[in-house]
């Protein structure tokens, strides 16, 4: 069985990395500290947003998928998606990153 980092530590590492890169990041919602899943709202400012959700790849490795689709969506659409997911899973974490380039700071590829 694969050892996994606690969600709280993964989020703290992302916050630290963004802080070092001067990229605005906020933990909008804290979920289960040990095993909560993470939703990342990448706000590319006037370009739009995308929401990334955790998943597992073909070989069980951590990966991310564009939960709001391939293209960018407006912020209310991203927020509505997140609200629906929080209703379904109260253990979910929500991290918001403002980065015009849309850089992903969490480990794993975006599928």
Secondary structure as UniProt FT lines:
FT   HELIX           7..20
FT   TURN            21..22
FT   STRAND          24..29
FT   TURN            33..35
FT   STRAND          38..43
FT   HELIX           45..47
FT   STRAND          49..56
FT   TURN            58..59
FT   STRAND          62..66
FT   TURN            67..68
FT   HELIX           75..88
FT   TURN            90..91
FT   STRAND          93..98
FT   TURN            100..101
//
